[in-house]
Structure formats: C-alpha cells, structure tokens
C-alpha cells in the first residue's frame, strides 16, 4: 500500500465518518451539572446570536447518510479538558471507500458564537494486519455572529504512525476556511421546516509531503435551538455531492 493511498484514506475519514453508537463514556467527576445551562457562553469573541447546537446530556440527533439511516449521535458525557468544557458524543464507527475503519470520539465546545469540534486521537484499521494511530485535532466549525460572506481561518496538524515499522510516520497539515453563506435562511428537511438557519461552508486543504494537496468542501446547515440539520460533502473534482446527511429526528433535554 503506497503513501498516496494512505493520504486518500486519511482525508476521507476526516469528513466521512458514519455515526454508529459504541460504548458510552461516564460523566466527568470534575463537572457539576447544576452549573450548566443550555446556552452559548459570552466571552471576548463576541456575543452569540443564539444557540445553534444545543448541548445537554442525552441530547441526540439521528441522521440519514445518502438515504441510509444511521444510529443516533448522542451527547453521553460532559468533560473538563485543559480548563474547557466539552460535550462528548458517543464513539462513532466509520468505513471509508477504501475499506479502512475507525472509531473516533468527537467533542463539542462552545464559546460565545464559536462552536469547536474536537476529534480525539484514534486508531484506523486498514485491514491485513495494518493499523495506524492518528493524533487528534480541534477545528472551529461555526461562528454564529458573522454576516453573510464573512470568513475565518484555522490550521491543524495530524501525525499518523503505523504498526508496520517499514512505513514512516505521515504528517498531515490542514488549513481551513469557514464562510457564512447565509446567516438567516430556512430549510425543509424530512418534512420539517426549520427557520433561523445558518448555512456555512468549510473548505479544507490537506497536504502531505510527496502527495498532491487534497481539498475537501463541506456545507452545513445549523438550525437555531436544534443543531445541525443537513450536511453535504462535495467531491471537489466534479463539484457534485459525495455524501448528504439529513436530520431524521432529534431529542433535546
């Protein structure tokens, strides 16, 4: 298996994990649930315009991906990490087009109008006895207080080490740009019309030494007081949807 194939698998897994429930995590003993309310906290980043991803224990969202219903994406714990509060989702299981599998854990952090998605380090199984360990990252997924056309940027790095020592470690360098396409729109998903929706586009450019830069473009729709309701991941070579996720039902506490 060559390095280019590794890169294609890794880039795919960053955005194409299917949500399938695994074991739940416990509530962090450092967290007092009575200290939290289901709102976005204001800080120096500006004032939030509302809550576009309600975070509370046992909140869950069930999506279909390309017409196939997935297991619920559920908040199973609240954790304190490096002084920040994270809402942790049930572990997920995903399979890439190349057949590689992984079960990363994702966490949501909210600060003013900023919504961060954190992916913990995870193992990826390429089959035939070959596995890789991938370091985690955190990305700014949404800023709910920007006007149409406004953008933000960020970077993160990930290192993959392999169980086969003949394969050298791979370092992926990713830069991303977020853009508000529409900060107050409506959308109908699965027969339900959602108002006060923010449509955001995230464009990622991932580079690895010795391989061409990979571009991934994803559009998200976040409904106020509901959360994500639609996601489209585009094949940038054809500009056609590769994966479409649609909200089927949700439970908010």
C-alpha positions as CSV (number, residue, x, y, z in Angstrom):
1,X,0.0,0.0,0.0
2,X,1.6,3.3,-1.0
3,X,1.6,6.7,0.7
4,X,-0.8,8.2,-1.8
5,X,-3.4,5.6,-0.8
6,X,-2.9,6.3,2.9
7,X,-3.5,10.0,2.2
8,X,-6.7,9.4,0.4
9,X,-8.0,7.2,3.2
10,X,-7.0,9.7,5.9
11,X,-8.5,12.7,4.2
12,X,-11.7,10.8,3.6
13,X,-12.0,9.8,7.2
14,X,-11.8,13.4,8.4
15,X,-15.2,14.2,6.9
16,X,-17.0,10.9,6.1
17,X,-17.4,9.0,9.4
18,X,-20.8,7.4,9.7
19,X,-22.3,7.7,13.2
20,X,-22.8,4.3,14.8
21,X,-23.2,4.0,18.6
22,X,-20.5,2.4,20.7
23,X,-20.0,2.3,24.5
24,X,-21.0,5.5,26.4
25,X,-18.4,7.4,28.5
26,X,-19.1,8.4,32.1
27,X,-19.7,12.0,33.3
28,X,-16.5,13.7,34.3
29,X,-16.3,13.9,38.1
30,X,-14.9,17.5,37.8
31,X,-18.2,18.7,36.2
32,X,-21.1,19.9,38.3
33,X,-24.2,19.6,36.0
34,X,-26.0,22.2,38.1
35,X,-23.5,24.8,37.0
36,X,-24.5,24.4,33.3
37,X,-27.4,25.8,31.3
38,X,-28.1,25.0,27.6
39,X,-26.8,28.3,26.3
40,X,-23.7,29.6,24.5
41,X,-21.4,31.5,26.9
42,X,-20.4,35.0,26.0
43,X,-16.7,36.0,26.1
44,X,-14.2,38.2,24.3
45,X,-15.0,36.6,20.9
46,X,-18.3,38.5,20.8
47,X,-21.9,37.9,21.7
48,X,-23.7,34.8,20.3
49,X,-26.9,35.4,18.3
50,X,-28.5,32.2,19.7
51,X,-27.8,28.5,20.3
52,X,-27.2,26.6,17.0
53,X,-26.1,23.4,18.6
54,X,-27.9,22.8,22.0
55,X,-25.6,20.9,24.3
56,X,-27.0,18.9,27.2
57,X,-26.6,15.4,28.4
58,X,-28.6,12.9,26.4
59,X,-29.4,15.3,23.6
60,X,-29.3,13.3,20.4
61,X,-29.6,13.7,16.6
62,X,-30.3,10.9,14.1
63,X,-29.3,11.4,10.5
64,X,-29.6,9.5,7.2
65,X,-26.5,9.4,5.1
66,X,-27.2,9.1,1.4
67,X,-30.6,7.7,2.3
68,X,-29.4,5.2,4.9
69,X,-30.4,5.9,8.5
70,X,-27.6,6.0,11.0
71,X,-27.5,5.3,14.7
72,X,-28.1,8.3,16.9
73,X,-25.4,10.9,17.6
74,X,-25.8,11.4,21.3
75,X,-24.1,13.5,24.0
76,X,-23.1,11.0,26.6
77,X,-20.8,13.0,28.9
78,X,-19.6,16.4,29.9
79,X,-15.9,16.7,30.4
80,X,-13.3,19.2,31.6
81,X,-10.2,19.2,29.3
82,X,-7.4,21.8,29.8
83,X,-9.9,24.1,31.6
84,X,-12.5,24.0,28.9
85,X,-15.9,22.3,29.0
86,X,-16.6,19.7,26.2
87,X,-19.8,17.9,25.4
88,X,-18.8,14.4,24.3
89,X,-20.6,12.3,21.8
90,X,-20.9,8.6,21.8
91,X,-18.0,6.9,20.0
92,X,-18.5,6.5,16.3
93,X,-17.6,3.9,13.8
94,X,-16.9,4.6,10.1
95,X,-15.7,2.9,7.0
96,X,-14.0,4.7,4.1
97,X,-14.4,3.9,0.4
98,X,-11.0,2.1,0.6
99,X,-12.3,-0.2,3.3
100,X,-10.4,1.4,6.2
101,X,-12.3,1.5,9.5
102,X,-12.0,3.8,12.6
103,X,-13.9,4.7,15.8
104,X,-13.1,8.3,16.8
105,X,-14.6,10.2,19.7
106,X,-15.8,13.7,19.0
107,X,-16.5,16.5,21.4
108,X,-18.3,19.9,21.1
109,X,-17.0,23.1,22.8
110,X,-19.0,26.4,22.7
111,X,-17.6,29.8,23.5
112,X,-19.7,32.9,22.6
113,X,-20.7,32.5,19.0
114,X,-17.9,30.0,18.3
115,X,-18.5,26.2,18.0
116,X,-15.5,24.0,18.1
117,X,-15.3,20.3,17.1
118,X,-12.6,18.2,18.8
119,X,-11.6,14.8,17.5
120,X,-9.7,12.6,19.9
121,X,-6.7,10.5,18.8
122,X,-7.9,7.3,17.3
123,X,-6.8,4.1,15.6
124,X,-7.5,3.3,12.0
125,X,-7.6,-0.3,10.7
126,X,-6.5,-0.7,7.1
127,X,-7.0,-4.5,7.1
128,X,-4.5,-7.3,6.6
129,X,-3.0,-6.6,10.0
130,X,-2.0,-3.0,9.3
131,X,-3.2,-0.3,11.7
132,X,-2.4,3.4,12.2
133,X,-2.6,5.7,15.2
134,X,-3.8,9.2,14.3
135,X,-3.3,12.2,16.6
136,X,-6.4,14.4,17.3
137,X,-7.3,17.9,16.3
138,X,-9.7,20.7,17.0
139,X,-11.4,22.9,14.5
140,X,-13.7,25.9,14.5
141,X,-16.8,24.8,12.8
142,X,-19.2,27.7,13.1
143,X,-19.3,31.4,14.1
144,X,-22.9,32.3,14.6
145,X,-22.4,36.1,14.9
146,X,-20.9,36.8,11.4
147,X,-22.6,38.4,8.5
148,X,-23.1,36.8,5.1
149,X,-19.8,36.4,3.3
150,X,-17.6,36.8,6.4
151,X,-14.9,34.2,6.9
152,X,-12.5,32.7,9.4
153,X,-9.4,30.5,9.0
154,X,-7.5,28.0,11.0
155,X,-4.9,25.2,10.8
156,X,-4.1,21.9,12.5
157,X,-1.7,19.1,12.1
158,X,-2.1,15.3,12.5
159,X,0.5,12.6,12.7
160,X,-0.1,9.0,11.8
161,X,2.2,6.2,13.0
162,X,1.8,2.7,11.7
163,X,2.0,-0.8,13.2
164,X,4.3,-1.8,10.4
165,X,7.7,-0.1,11.2
166,X,8.6,-0.1,7.5
167,X,6.1,2.6,6.9
168,X,7.3,6.0,8.0
169,X,5.1,8.3,10.0
170,X,2.9,10.7,8.0
171,X,2.2,14.3,9.0
172,X,-0.9,15.9,7.5
173,X,-1.0,19.7,7.5
174,X,-4.5,21.1,7.2
175,X,-5.6,24.7,6.6
176,X,-9.3,25.5,6.5
177,X,-11.6,28.4,5.7
178,X,-15.1,28.8,7.0
179,X,-17.6,31.1,5.3
180,X,-21.1,32.2,6.2
181,X,-23.2,31.6,3.0
182,X,-26.4,32.7,4.7
183,X,-26.9,33.6,8.3
184,X,-30.7,33.6,8.3
185,X,-32.3,31.2,6.0
186,X,-35.0,28.4,6.1
187,X,-34.7,24.8,5.1
188,X,-37.1,21.9,4.9
189,X,-35.6,18.5,5.9
190,X,-37.6,15.3,6.2
191,X,-40.9,17.2,6.0
192,X,-40.0,19.7,8.8
193,X,-39.3,23.3,8.0
194,X,-36.5,24.9,10.1
195,X,-36.3,28.7,10.3
196,X,-33.4,30.8,11.7
197,X,-30.8,28.6,10.0
198,X,-27.2,29.4,9.3
199,X,-25.6,27.9,6.2
200,X,-21.8,27.6,6.5
201,X,-19.2,26.2,4.1
202,X,-15.9,24.7,5.4
203,X,-13.1,24.3,2.8
204,X,-10.1,22.2,3.9
205,X,-6.8,21.9,2.2
206,X,-4.7,19.0,3.4
207,X,-1.0,18.5,2.4
208,X,1.4,15.6,2.9
209,X,4.9,15.5,1.7
210,X,5.2,13.7,-1.6
211,X,1.5,13.8,-2.4
212,X,-0.8,16.3,-4.0
213,X,-2.9,18.7,-1.8
214,X,-6.3,17.3,-1.1
215,X,-9.3,19.6,-1.0
216,X,-12.5,18.8,0.9
217,X,-15.5,21.1,0.9
218,X,-18.5,20.6,3.2
219,X,-21.7,22.7,3.6
220,X,-23.5,22.6,6.9
221,X,-27.0,23.9,7.9
222,X,-27.4,24.7,11.6
223,X,-30.9,25.5,12.9
224,X,-31.3,27.7,16.0
225,X,-32.3,25.7,19.1
226,X,-32.0,22.4,17.1
227,X,-28.4,21.9,15.8
228,X,-27.1,20.5,12.5
229,X,-30.0,19.5,10.2
230,X,-28.2,19.0,6.9
231,X,-24.6,18.3,5.7
232,X,-23.3,18.0,2.1
233,X,-19.7,16.8,1.5
234,X,-18.7,17.6,-2.1
235,X,-16.4,15.8,-4.5
236,X,-14.2,18.8,-5.5
237,X,-13.2,17.1,-8.7
238,X,-16.7,17.0,-10.0
239,X,-18.4,19.6,-7.7
240,X,-21.1,17.0,-7.0
241,X,-22.4,15.8,-3.6
242,X,-20.5,12.8,-2.4
243,X,-22.3,12.5,0.9
244,X,-25.5,14.1,2.1
245,X,-26.7,13.8,5.7
246,X,-30.2,14.7,6.6
247,X,-31.7,15.0,10.1
248,X,-34.4,12.4,10.7
249,X,-35.3,13.1,14.3
250,X,-33.8,14.6,17.4
251,X,-34.3,14.7,21.2
252,X,-33.4,17.8,23.2
253,X,-33.3,18.0,27.0
